[in-house]
Amino acid sequence: MDVRDSIAFVSGANRGIGRAFVEELLEAGAAKIYASARDAAQLADLCAAAPERIIPVALDVTKPDMIQDAAASYGDVTLLVNNAGIAGFSGLIAADDIDVARGEMETNYFGTLNMIRAFAPILASNGGGAIVNLASIASHVNFPVLGSYSASKAAVHSLTQGVRAELAAQGTLVVGVYPGPVDTDMAAGFPMEKTPPRDVVKAILDAVDAGDEDVYPDPVAVELHAGLLGDAKAVEGQVGGMLPE
Ligand SMILES: NC(=O)c1ccc[n+]([C@@H]2O[C@H](COP(=O)([O-])OP(=O)(O)OC[C@H]3O[C@@H](n4cnc5c(N)ncnc54)[C@H](OP(=O)(O)O)[C@@H]3O)[C@@H](O)[C@H]2O)c1
């Protein structure tokens, strides 16, 4: 699918990878970008760069009513980017309770699922289009320091496969993205090499243009993915050494 002339909808666009999406989509020639955020006021400077092409939208992906309103209002979308996400840096057992785990599922998994359910008919009516889901390399191997987040991202990976199959008949490209550490607020405390968000987004948009379904957009993701294909238990043991406090 051509990113140029697409009409994109990006969740969590006020900072991090979502903001980089808006900047890169603008540069790649997207016709219009709906930049959404929980607090739309945080989009003011981003939208000021091209007010005729970047439209601010207030959207919390855990609020089904807001999702329905967005889908009812923006029927011209051809590229849906499910970027909004949270990471609690909690263990599965070390956490005091399961509140963080439940919150991560609510945003990362159910938020993404509700967005896709609302926008899939719109993509169909606009020729198929594409969906990009921000999963994680932690979708494929659990990082115990982020144990409950990893589980929520494994759910996003599974959802991506299922949605791809269900939407194949309407011609929607469904792209799963599996980054390693990216240099944003989310990964601020993560002691690994980090890739700049705009580099990650460039790789994702190239994949959308090429019709690729699975994207490993940075060197850490590429290395871990190769390791998982070779000896998954060895990688599990390696990242399993990173335990929660
Ligand atoms: N950074 C990494 O190393 C990394 C690696 C792999 C995958 N990812 C994934 O990439 C995506 C973007 O991450 P990031 O690094 O850019 O994180 P970030 O800097 O923490 O930004 C997260 C974004 O998601 C938004 N968000 C959170 N909950 C939301 C909700 N309920 N409704 C709408 N927006 C919500 C945040 O909005 P507020 O400002 O309102 O909180 C913010 O805009 C996430 O899905 C993340 O899991 C990140």
The ligand as a Tripos MOL2 file, in Angstrom:
@<TRIPOS>MOLECULE
LIG
   48    52     1     0     0
SMALL
NO_CHARGES

@<TRIPOS>ATOM
      1 N1          9.9030    2.4560   23.3750 N.am      1 LIG1
      2 C1         10.1550    1.1750   23.1700 C.2       1 LIG1
      3 O1         11.2440    0.7020   23.4950 O.2       1 LIG1
      4 C2          9.1280    0.2770   22.5200 C.ar      1 LIG1
      5 C3          9.5630   -0.9940   22.1070 C.ar      1 LIG1
      6 C4          8.6270   -1.8490   21.5250 C.ar      1 LIG1
      7 C5          7.3290   -1.4340   21.3390 C.ar      1 LIG1
      8 N2          6.9370   -0.2010   21.7550 N.ar      1 LIG1
      9 C6          5.5360    0.1710   21.5820 C.3       1 LIG1
     10 O2          5.4320    1.3190   20.7630 O.3       1 LIG1
     11 C7          4.2830    2.0780   21.1230 C.3       1 LIG1
     12 C8          4.6760    3.5160   21.4110 C.3       1 LIG1
     13 O3          5.5860    3.5010   22.5010 O.3       1 LIG1
     14 P1          6.5190    4.7430   22.8800 P.3       1 LIG1
     15 O4          7.8660    4.2050   23.0910 O.co2     1 LIG1
     16 O5          6.3080    5.8800   21.9600 O.co2     1 LIG1
     17 O6          5.8980    5.0600   24.3270 O.3       1 LIG1
     18 P2          5.6880    6.4390   25.0990 P.3       1 LIG1
     19 O7          6.7620    7.3770   24.7660 O.co2     1 LIG1
     20 O8          5.4710    6.0330   26.5230 O.co2     1 LIG1
     21 O9          4.3120    6.9620   24.4730 O.3       1 LIG1
     22 C9          3.1390    6.2130   24.6290 C.3       1 LIG1
     23 C10         2.0180    6.9260   23.9180 C.3       1 LIG1
     24 O10         0.8230    6.1450   24.0850 O.3       1 LIG1
     25 C11        -0.1850    7.0130   24.6050 C.3       1 LIG1
     26 N3         -1.1840    6.3150   25.3840 N.ar      1 LIG1
     27 C12        -1.0410    5.5510   26.4950 C.ar      1 LIG1
     28 N4         -2.2360    5.1110   26.9380 N.ar      1 LIG1
     29 C13        -3.1680    5.5960   26.0610 C.ar      1 LIG1
     30 C14        -4.5670    5.5100   25.9600 C.ar      1 LIG1
     31 N5         -5.2790    4.8140   26.8550 N.pl3     1 LIG1
     32 N6         -5.1860    6.1300   24.9290 N.ar      1 LIG1
     33 C15        -4.4860    6.8330   24.0130 C.ar      1 LIG1
     34 N7         -3.1600    6.9840   24.0690 N.ar      1 LIG1
     35 C16        -2.5070    6.3700   25.0750 C.ar      1 LIG1
     36 C17         0.5820    8.0090   25.4530 C.3       1 LIG1
     37 O11        -0.2360    9.1300   25.7360 O.3       1 LIG1
     38 P3         -0.0720   10.0080   27.1040 P.3       1 LIG1
     39 O12         0.9890   11.0240   26.8110 O.co2     1 LIG1
     40 O13        -1.4320   10.5750   27.3140 O.co2     1 LIG1
     41 O14         0.3460    9.0550   28.1900 O.co2     1 LIG1
     42 C18         1.7410    8.3050   24.5130 C.3       1 LIG1
     43 O15         1.3360    9.1740   23.4750 O.3       1 LIG1
     44 C19         3.6780    1.3600   22.3360 C.3       1 LIG1
     45 O16         2.6370    0.5150   21.9120 O.3       1 LIG1
     46 C20         4.8360    0.5500   22.8680 C.3       1 LIG1
     47 O17         4.4160   -0.5660   23.6200 O.3       1 LIG1
     48 C21         7.8130    0.6690   22.3260 C.ar      1 LIG1
@<TRIPOS>BOND
     1     1     2 1
     2     2     3 2
     3     2     4 1
     4     4     5 ar
     5     4    48 ar
     6     5     6 ar
     7     6     7 ar
     8     7     8 ar
     9     8     9 1
    10     8    48 ar
    11     9    10 1
    12     9    46 1
    13    10    11 1
    14    11    12 1
    15    11    44 1
    16    12    13 1
    17    13    14 1
    18    14    15 2
    19    14    16 1
    20    14    17 1
    21    17    18 1
    22    18    19 2
    23    18    20 1
    24    18    21 1
    25    21    22 1
    26    22    23 1
    27    23    24 1
    28    23    42 1
    29    24    25 1
    30    25    26 1
    31    25    36 1
    32    26    27 ar
    33    26    35 ar
    34    27    28 ar
    35    28    29 ar
    36    29    30 ar
    37    29    35 ar
    38    30    31 1
    39    30    32 ar
    40    32    33 ar
    41    33    34 ar
    42    34    35 ar
    43    36    37 1
    44    36    42 1
    45    37    38 1
    46    38    39 2
    47    38    40 1
    48    38    41 1
    49    42    43 1
    50    44    45 1
    51    44    46 1
    52    46    47 1
@<TRIPOS>SUBSTRUCTURE
     1 LIG1         1 GROUP 0 **** ****
